[in-house]
Structures are given as C-alpha cells and as structure tokens.
Amino acid sequence: MPCAAAHTARRTLWRMARCEVCGNEYGMSFEVHAQGAVHVFDCFACAIHRMAPICEHCRVQIIGQGVEAEGRWYCGAHCARAEGKVGIVDRA
C-alpha cells in the first residue's frame, strides 16, 4: 500500500514540540527567532500573547505597526499624545 506508507513517512517528519504559552504539544508548531531567543508556539494567538508589545497608555497588545516614542510603545498616535508625546502622527 504505497499511500499508507507515504502517509506514515509524512507523519514521522513532524517533530512534536510544546507551545511555551499553552503547553500544547503539536506536530505543526513553529519557532519565532527574535533578539537572539527562540520561542515555540502552536498557533499565532499564543505567539501574539507572548510576543506583542503592550501599549503604554491603553494596555492593549499591539499587533499592527504601533508607534515608538522615546523607547516606549503605543498602539497609535492618539495614545502616544495622551501620554504627552508630541509630534506623533498616524500615517494617512
């Protein structure tokens, strides 16, 4: 049965890894390499939970571009201005 053999061979190629956020062991996990560290996740939701910066003003996780001002991260210009940062504008 060539189909069964191919399916078994494919299955053995996946390395089970444990997500560092939820602990799920998943054969299709992935690694994110950032700032010299390697992180393992089973889904994008867990990666966002662990890796996304937090807005200094409203405390939301920044999934998009965000705004950096004086070494601090904000979800947008509105929050940066609310924290007293001047000259920050969103792109239009």
Contacts in CASP RR format, 6 or more apart in sequence:
PFRMAT RR
TARGET T0000
AUTHOR 0000-0000-0000
METHOD contacts of the structure
MODEL  1
MPCAAAHTARRTLWRMARCEVCGNEYGMSFEVHAQGAVHVFDCFACAIHR
MAPICEHCRVQIIGQGVEAEGRWYCGAHCARAEGKVGIVDRA
14 27 0 8 1.000
14 28 0 8 1.000
15 27 0 8 1.000
16 25 0 8 1.000
16 26 0 8 1.000
16 27 0 8 1.000
16 29 0 8 1.000
17 25 0 8 1.000
17 26 0 8 1.000
17 27 0 8 1.000
17 29 0 8 1.000
17 40 0 8 1.000
17 42 0 8 1.000
18 24 0 8 1.000
18 25 0 8 1.000
18 29 0 8 1.000
18 40 0 8 1.000
19 25 0 8 1.000
19 26 0 8 1.000
19 29 0 8 1.000
19 40 0 8 1.000
19 41 0 8 1.000
19 42 0 8 1.000
19 43 0 8 1.000
19 46 0 8 1.000
20 39 0 8 1.000
20 40 0 8 1.000
20 41 0 8 1.000
20 46 0 8 1.000
20 50 0 8 1.000
21 41 0 8 1.000
21 46 0 8 1.000
21 47 0 8 1.000
21 49 0 8 1.000
21 50 0 8 1.000
22 42 0 8 1.000
22 46 0 8 1.000
23 42 0 8 1.000
24 42 0 8 1.000
26 42 0 8 1.000
28 42 0 8 1.000
29 40 0 8 1.000
29 41 0 8 1.000
29 42 0 8 1.000
30 40 0 8 1.000
30 41 0 8 1.000
30 47 0 8 1.000
31 38 0 8 1.000
31 39 0 8 1.000
31 40 0 8 1.000
31 41 0 8 1.000
32 38 0 8 1.000
32 39 0 8 1.000
32 41 0 8 1.000
32 47 0 8 1.000
32 51 0 8 1.000
33 39 0 8 1.000
34 51 0 8 1.000
39 47 0 8 1.000
39 50 0 8 1.000
39 51 0 8 1.000
41 47 0 8 1.000
41 50 0 8 1.000
48 61 0 8 1.000
48 63 0 8 1.000
49 61 0 8 1.000
52 61 0 8 1.000
52 62 0 8 1.000
52 63 0 8 1.000
53 61 0 8 1.000
53 62 0 8 1.000
53 73 0 8 1.000
54 60 0 8 1.000
54 61 0 8 1.000
54 62 0 8 1.000
54 73 0 8 1.000
55 61 0 8 1.000
55 62 0 8 1.000
55 73 0 8 1.000
55 74 0 8 1.000
55 75 0 8 1.000
55 76 0 8 1.000
55 79 0 8 1.000
56 72 0 8 1.000
56 73 0 8 1.000
56 74 0 8 1.000
56 79 0 8 1.000
56 83 0 8 1.000
57 74 0 8 1.000
57 75 0 8 1.000
57 79 0 8 1.000
57 80 0 8 1.000
57 82 0 8 1.000
57 83 0 8 1.000
58 75 0 8 1.000
58 79 0 8 1.000
60 75 0 8 1.000
62 73 0 8 1.000
62 74 0 8 1.000
62 75 0 8 1.000
66 73 0 8 1.000
66 74 0 8 1.000
66 75 0 8 1.000
66 76 0 8 1.000
67 73 0 8 1.000
67 74 0 8 1.000
67 75 0 8 1.000
67 76 0 8 1.000
67 77 0 8 1.000
67 79 0 8 1.000
67 80 0 8 1.000
67 88 0 8 1.000
67 90 0 8 1.000
68 74 0 8 1.000
69 80 0 8 1.000
69 83 0 8 1.000
69 85 0 8 1.000
69 88 0 8 1.000
70 85 0 8 1.000
72 83 0 8 1.000
74 80 0 8 1.000
74 83 0 8 1.000
74 85 0 8 1.000
74 88 0 8 1.000
76 88 0 8 1.000
76 90 0 8 1.000
77 88 0 8 1.000
77 89 0 8 1.000
77 90 0 8 1.000
78 90 0 8 1.000
80 88 0 8 1.000
81 87 0 8 1.000
81 88 0 8 1.000
END
